[in-house]
Amino acid sequence: MPRLVEIIRGYLVERAIPPSRVSEISIAIPGTTDETTGTLLWSPTVAVEVGSVPGPVSEALGIRASMTNDVNMMAQALHSRDPGRFGGTFATIFIAYGVGMGLYINGRLFTGAFGSGAEFGHANHMPGGALCRCGRRGCIEAYVADYAIYRAVENLPPDLSPTEIDPDAETMRALEQRARDGEDRVRMAYHQAGLALGYGLSRLIALLNPQRVAFTGRGVAAFDLMEAGFRAGLERGAGGRAGAHDRDRGVLGRGRPRRCRHSRRRDAAARPRGVCQLRPRPGRAAEAGWRRSARPADLKA
């Protein structure tokens, strides 16, 4: 904690920002938090023994502080940048070293009763399946995250702990190239990742009927490799109810996902890089204008 306080203090000093001008320090952290106590419950990168975080930071700097999941802040950044497009009910799904989600419902960030809601990546995809970083088995993340794809490609045991698998960006780019070059094992790993993602999203759509879903994170660079599996999972997950919803003009209905030509849209320049959007439309089964930037990159709040 002292190190974090010193980093923040140094940042303010370096930019000559008096603490009196800062209304709040928002701390983004990967993992699950309890916003009622300001404690970290679980994180893939930070030891939970750190205890309460916002309280000590606030006391040391004399500035109000809060802490939330990092993908929540990505959703807040999109909402702040363009509340017209990213308003109402929408989700932001992050794909890289893990899988997370920030969720808005009726124009407000949803974090559940204690701040640990909307854990899309840790919803179950396959009971008793591959080991997830969180310690449970069969989570969506255990099939979609970088470590999951690498584990499948290298034919490592599905119960091998993700803490022992840490592929870097260069390794993942090499895997993507192998898949695009036609290597069957690698292509299948990405297909299975897309399938898990599609099934997961079909459940989210059935539960919440979001107006828009945005994907971000380094994993967006490989979306073309996951897309066939993603579409299949989305169709299978939503297809059982599609016919019954023809008249309801909701997100479940007949039709197939359609890819839009991002570069031809007038609003392309306003869209943050590294964000791939799915926009359900009336009468279509998770139908969407796919809008993807030319240079996928992590969205920074």
C-alpha positions in Angstrom: 0.0 0.0 0.0 2.8 2.5 0.8 4.1 2.0 -2.7 0.7 2.8 -4.3 0.4 5.9 -2.2 3.9 7.1 -3.3 3.1 6.5 -7.0 0.0 8.6 -6.7 1.7 11.3 -4.7 4.6 11.4 -7.2 2.1 11.6 -10.1 0.5 14.7 -8.6 3.8 16.4 -7.8 5.2 15.7 -11.2 2.2 17.4 -12.8 1.9 20.1 -10.2 -1.6 19.1 -9.3 -2.6 20.2 -5.8 -4.6 17.5 -3.9 -7.3 20.0 -3.3 -8.1 19.9 -7.0 -8.7 16.1 -7.0 -12.2 15.1 -6.1 -11.6 11.4 -6.0 -9.0 8.7 -6.8 -10.5 5.8 -8.6 -8.5 2.6 -8.3 -9.0 0.0 -11.0 -7.9 -3.6 -10.2 -8.3 -6.9 -11.9 -10.4 -9.3 -9.8 -13.3 -9.3 -7.4 -13.8 -6.5 -4.9 -16.1 -5.8 -2.0 -17.0 -2.2 -2.5 -18.7 -2.0 0.9 -15.4 -2.7 2.7 -12.9 -1.6 0.1 -11.2 -5.0 0.2 -10.0 -7.2 -2.6 -11.6 -10.7 -2.5 -9.7 -12.3 -5.3 -7.3 -11.1 -8.1 -5.2 -12.8 -10.7 -2.4 -10.3 -10.2 -2.6 -8.9 -6.6 -2.4 -10.8 -3.3 -5.6 -10.4 -1.4 -3.6 -9.9 1.8 -3.3 -6.2 1.0 -6.5 -5.6 3.0 -8.5 -2.5 2.5 -7.2 -0.3 -0.3 -9.3 2.9 -0.7 -9.2 3.7 3.0 -5.5 3.9 3.6 -5.0 5.7 0.2 -7.6 8.3 1.2 -6.1 8.8 4.7 -2.6 9.2 3.4 -3.4 11.7 0.6 -6.5 13.4 2.1 -8.5 12.6 -1.0 -11.6 10.4 -1.3 -10.7 7.1 -2.9 -12.7 4.2 -4.3 -11.8 0.8 -5.9 -13.6 -1.3 -8.5 -12.9 -4.0 -11.1 -10.8 -2.7 -14.0 -13.4 -3.7 -16.7 -16.0 -1.7 -14.8 -13.9 1.3 -15.5 -13.6 0.4 -19.1 -17.4 0.4 -19.3 -17.4 3.8 -17.5 -14.9 5.2 -20.0 -17.1 4.2 -22.9 -20.2 5.6 -21.2 -18.4 8.9 -20.4 -16.9 9.2 -23.9 -20.2 8.5 -25.8 -23.3 8.1 -23.6 -25.5 8.1 -26.7 -23.9 4.9 -28.0 -22.9 3.4 -24.7 -25.9 4.1 -22.6 -29.0 2.3 -21.4 -28.1 -1.4 -21.0 -24.8 -2.4 -22.5 -21.8 -4.6 -21.6 -18.1 -4.3 -22.1 -16.2 -7.6 -22.3 -12.5 -7.7 -21.9 -10.4 -10.6 -23.4 -6.7 -11.0 -22.8 -4.9 -12.6 -19.8 -8.4 -13.1 -18.3 -12.0 -12.4 -19.2 -14.0 -9.7 -17.5 -17.1 -7.6 -17.9 -18.4 -4.2 -17.1 -22.1 -3.9 -17.2 -24.5 -1.0 -17.4 -28.2 -1.5 -16.7 -30.7 1.3 -17.5 -27.9 3.8 -17.6 -26.2 2.8 -14.3 -23.1 0.7 -13.7 -24.1 -2.6 -12.2 -21.8 -4.2 -9.7 -24.2 -6.3 -7.6 -25.0 -6.0 -3.9 -21.3 -5.8 -2.8 -19.4 -4.9 -5.9 -18.6 -8.4 -7.2 -21.4 -8.8 -9.7 -21.2 -9.2 -13.5 -18.4 -11.8 -13.4 -19.0 -13.0 -17.0 -15.6 -14.7 -17.3 -16.3 -16.9 -14.3 -19.8 -18.0 -15.3 -19.7 -21.7 -16.0 -19.3 -22.9 -19.6 -18.6 -26.6 -19.1 -19.2 -28.3 -15.7 -16.1 -30.0 -14.4 -14.1 -28.6 -17.4 -10.7 -26.9 -17.6 -9.2 -25.3 -14.6 -9.7 -21.5 -14.4 -7.4 -19.0 -12.8 -10.1 -18.5 -10.1 -9.7 -22.1 -8.9 -13.0 -23.3 -10.3 -13.5 -25.6 -13.3 -15.2 -24.9 -16.6 -15.4 -21.1 -16.5 -15.7 -19.2 -19.7 -12.3 -17.7 -19.0 -10.8 -21.2 -18.9 -11.4 -21.5 -22.6 -11.1 -17.9 -23.8 -8.2 -16.3 -22.0 -4.7 -16.2 -23.4 -3.5 -18.9 -21.0 -6.5 -21.2 -22.0 -5.8 -20.9 -25.7 -2.1 -21.6 -25.1 -2.8 -24.6 -22.9 -5.1 -26.1 -25.5 -2.6 -25.5 -28.4 0.3 -27.0 -26.4 -1.9 -29.9 -25.4 -1.2 -29.2 -21.7 -3.4 -30.9 -19.1 -6.7 -29.0 -18.7 -6.1 -29.1 -14.9 -2.7 -27.5 -15.2 -2.9 -24.3 -13.0 -3.0 -21.1 -15.1 -0.5 -19.6 -12.7 2.1 -21.9 -14.4 1.0 -20.6 -17.9 1.8 -17.0 -18.7 2.1 -16.5 -22.5 3.1 -12.9 -23.4 1.8 -10.8 -26.3 4.5 -12.0 -28.7 3.7 -15.6 -28.0 0.0 -15.0 -28.6 0.7 -13.2 -31.9 2.8 -16.2 -33.0 -0.2 -18.5 -32.2 -2.5 -16.3 -34.1 -0.2 -16.4 -37.1 0.0 -20.2 -36.9 -3.8 -20.3 -36.9 -4.0 -18.1 -39.9 -1.4 -20.3 -41.6 -3.9 -23.2 -41.3 -2.5 -25.2 -38.3 -5.4 -27.3 -37.3 -4.7 -27.6 -33.6 -4.3 -23.8 -33.2 -7.4 -23.1 -35.3 -9.4 -25.5 -33.1 -8.2 -23.8 -29.9 -9.5 -20.5 -31.2 -12.7 -22.0 -32.4 -13.4 -23.5 -29.0 -12.6 -20.1 -27.4 -15.2 -18.5 -29.7 -17.7 -21.2 -28.9 -17.4 -20.6 -25.2 -17.7 -16.8 -25.8 -20.7 -17.2 -28.0 -22.6 -19.5 -25.5 -21.8 -17.1 -22.7 -23.0 -14.1 -24.6 -26.2 -15.9 -25.6 -27.0 -16.3 -21.9 -26.3 -12.6 -21.2 -28.6 -11.6 -24.0 -31.3 -13.9 -22.8 -31.1 -12.5 -19.3 -30.6 -8.8 -20.0 -31.3 -8.0 -23.6 -28.5 -5.4 -23.9 -28.6 -2.7 -26.5 -24.9 -3.2 -27.3 -22.0 -5.3 -26.3 -18.4 -4.1 -26.8 -15.3 -6.4 -26.8 -11.9 -5.0 -25.9 -8.5 -6.2 -24.8 -5.6 -7.8 -26.7 -7.8 -10.8 -27.5 -9.8 -8.7 -30.0 -6.8 -9.0 -32.4 -7.7 -12.7 -32.8 -11.4 -12.3 -33.1 -11.4 -13.3 -36.8 -10.1 -16.7 -35.6 -12.8 -17.0 -33.0 -15.7 -15.7 -35.0 -17.0 -18.9 -36.6 -17.1 -20.6 -33.2 -18.6 -17.4 -31.6 -21.4 -17.3 -34.2 -22.1 -21.0 -33.7 -22.3 -20.6 -29.9 -24.5 -17.5 -30.2 -26.8 -19.2 -32.7 -27.1 -22.4 -30.7 -27.5 -20.6 -27.4 -30.2 -18.3 -28.7 -31.6 -20.5 -31.5 -33.9 -22.6 -29.3 -36.0 -19.6 -28.5 -35.6 -17.8 -31.8 -38.8 -18.9 -33.5 -40.9 -18.1 -30.4 -39.7 -14.5 -30.4 -40.4 -13.5 -34.0 -43.1 -11.1 -32.9 -41.4 -9.8 -29.8 -38.8 -7.8 -31.7 -36.2 -8.4 -29.1 -32.7 -9.7 -29.6 -33.9 -13.3 -30.1 -35.3 -14.0 -33.5 -34.5 -15.2 -37.0 -31.4 -14.2 -38.8 -27.6 -14.5 -38.7 -24.9 -12.1 -37.5 -23.9 -9.6 -40.2 -20.6 -7.9 -40.5 -20.6 -4.2 -41.2 -17.8 -2.4 -43.0 -16.4 -0.3 -40.2 -14.4 2.0 -42.4 -17.5 3.2 -44.2 -19.4 4.3 -41.2 -19.4 8.1 -40.5 -19.0 7.5 -36.7 -15.8 5.4 -37.2 -13.4 8.1 -36.1 -15.3 8.5 -32.8 -15.0 4.9 -31.7 -12.2 4.0 -29.3 -9.5 1.7 -30.9 -9.6 -1.9 -29.9 -13.3 -2.1 -29.4 -15.4 -4.6 -31.3 -19.1 -3.9 -30.9 -22.1 -6.2 -31.1 -25.4 -4.4 -31.4 -28.5 -6.6 -31.0 -31.3 -5.4 -33.2 -35.1 -6.1 -33.4 -36.1 -9.4 -34.9 -32.6 -10.9 -35.2 -30.8 -13.5 -33.2 -28.0 -11.5 -31.6 -27.9 -9.7 -34.9 -25.2 -7.1 -35.0 -23.3 -4.6 -36.9 -19.8 -5.8 -36.3 -17.7 -2.7 -35.9 -14.0 -3.3 -35.3 -11.1 -0.9 -35.4 -8.2 -1.6 -37.7 -5.7 -1.7 -34.8 -7.0 -3.6 -31.8 -5.5 -2.4 -28.6 -6.4 -2.4 -25.0 -8.9 0.4 -24.1 -7.5 2.6 -21.4 -9.9 4.5 -19.2 
